């Protein structure tokens, strides 16, 4: 049976009145960021800004959920088109560039870039300009979601921005799968909807899919 309200099954979990008027920025629409953007559209987000300088290559079909028809398109254009297929009334702004310090951001920011140095630079720029921040990190089947939405979690997030030289070689997405990226994005949106409901968020959550282990740290 067709329903008249597409959102009726999520009403108790996603406060549509807050979501509908919230400006959201997704920085990086690669493996995790694209899944975040599509899931945001699916739950009813209508004010989105997508920032990414890259274009779609053949490996992105496997690991990031792009289509063959998207090859060589700018990722922001392809993701915007996919969002509008889900939510035709969405207002989607695109920035086909790297994040710049002067770039305006929404109250909620999702970070999907693939280097510690880039995360640190973006955080320095937006930390005092956004109310909610979620950062998804992935290497193979090990996922980490960091959320900053209050003073303790913001302080903790700063401690995770270690020097690039201390990180494992290669970008976070050097080993990735679409299923791991989708799970990471879902965990980020879960923290987001908790925040929308006025609940506490988990500052630091790690999930090892291969070992079936989850580690949760609140600060």
N, C-alpha and C positions, 0 to 999 in steps of 0.2 A: 504494500500500500504506500502510495506517495504521501509524503508529509508536507505541510505548508510551511513549516519552519525548519530550515536546514540545521539550525543550531539546537534544537530541542533536547538532543541527547547529551549535550555538554553544558547545559544551563547551570547546573550546580557546581561545575568545575571551572568554567571560564566565564568571568563576569563581563558580559558583552558590553555593558554600558561604559566600563572603563577602557576596554580594548578598542572600542569603536573610535574614540577620540584621541587615542594615544599615538604620537609620532614615534616610529621605530626605525632604527638604522641598522642595516646588516653590512658589515665591513668584510669583504671577501666572500664571493659566492662560488667557492670551489666545493670540495667534498662535503664539509659540514655546513658551510654557509648557505649553499643552495638548498639543502634539505631544511634548514631553519626557515628560509624564506618561504618555501612551499608550505611547510607546516603552519607558519604564521597565517598565510592566506587561507588555509583550510579551516583554521579556528575562527577566522573573521577579522583579522587585522586589515585595515584599509588605508593606512597612511604609512607607506614604506619608502625608504631610500636605500638603494643598493649601490655599493661602491666596490669596484673591481676594475683593474686595468687589463685583464687577460682575455684571451680568446679561447674558444673551445677546440681542443684537439682530440684525436681518436681515443686516447686513453681516458678522457673525461666521460665517455659514454659508459665505460665499465665502472668507473669508481665514483662518478659524480652525478650520474643520472641524466646527463644530457642526451639528446637524440642525434641520430645521423644527420637529420636536417639542420642541426645546430652547428655542424662543423664549420670552423673558421668565423663564426659569428662572435661578436663580443658577448662575454658571459652575462653581463648586465642586461643586454637586449634579449637574449634567449630566456633568462630567468624572469624578466618582466613579462614576456609573452606567456610563459607557463603560469605565472601568478594570475594574469587576467583571464586565463581559461578557467581558473578555480574561482576567482572573485572578480567578476567583470567591473564592479563599481570601485575597485581599489584605485587609490591615487598613488602611483608608483613613480618615484623620481629615480633617475639613474645618473651615476657619476662614473664614466668610463676612464678611471684614473686611479692611481694610488691614493690612499688617504692623505690629505694635507691638513696641517694644523688649523687652517682657517675654515675648514669644512664644518658647516653646521651639522649638528646631530640631534636626534630625537631624545625623548626622556628615557627610552630604553635602547641600549646598544648591544648588538650581538657581534662578537669578534670571531672571524673564521680565517684569519691569516695564518701563514705557516712558518713563522720564525719568531723567536723570542724577542729579537731586537725590534721587529715591527710591532709586536704587541706592546712592548715597553714604550715606544714612541707614541703610539695611539693612546695608551692609557694616560700618559703625561698630559696629553692634549684634552681628553674628554672626561677625566676623573671628576672634575668639579662642574661638569656640564650635563651629566646624565644622572638619573636616579637609580637606574638598574643597569647592570653590566654582566654579561655572560660570555665566557671564553671557553671554546671547545678545543681540546687538544687530542690528537690521535696518532698512535704509531702501531700499525698492524691491528691487533685485536685488543690493545690496551687503550682505554679512553679515560680522559680526565676532564671534568667540567668544573670550572671555577666561577663562582658568582659573587658579585659585590653589590650589596644593596643597603648596607648600613655601615656604621663606622668600624666595627670589628672586622667585618668581612672585607672592607676596603683596605684596612691595614694588612690583613693576611694576604690579599691579592698581591700587594707590593712585594711581599717576600718571595713570591713565585717567579718573579721576573729576573732570574739569574742571568749571568753573562752568557752570550751566545756561545762562547768558547767552552762553557761547561755543559752544554747540551749535547745530546747524541748527534753524530754526524748526519747530515742530510735533513731536508725539510720534514715536517711532521707527516706530510702526505706522501712521502716516498714509498711507504708501504700502507696501502689503504684498500678498503672494500666499501661498496655501497651500503652493505648491511651495517657495518660498524659506524659509518658516517650517519646513517639514519637513526641509530640508537643514540649516538652522541647528541644529535639535534633534538631528539625526543626528550632526553634528560635536561637539556637546556630550556626547552619550552615548559617542562614540568616546573622547574625553578621559577620561570617567568610567571606562570599562572598561580603559583603559590604567592609570589609577590603581589600580583594583582588582587588576590583575596586577602591581603594583609597578614599573611602567614610568614613565619621565619623561613629563610632559605638556607640551603646547605652551602657553606662557603667553599668546600673542596671535596669533590666526590670522584673517586677513581674506580673504574670497572675493568677487570681483566676477564674478557670473555672466554679465553682459552682455559683459564684456571677456575672459572666460575667464582671469582672472588670480587667482593665489593668493599671498598674502604671509604669511610665517611668521616670527615673532620669538620667540625663547626668551631669558629673562633669568634 
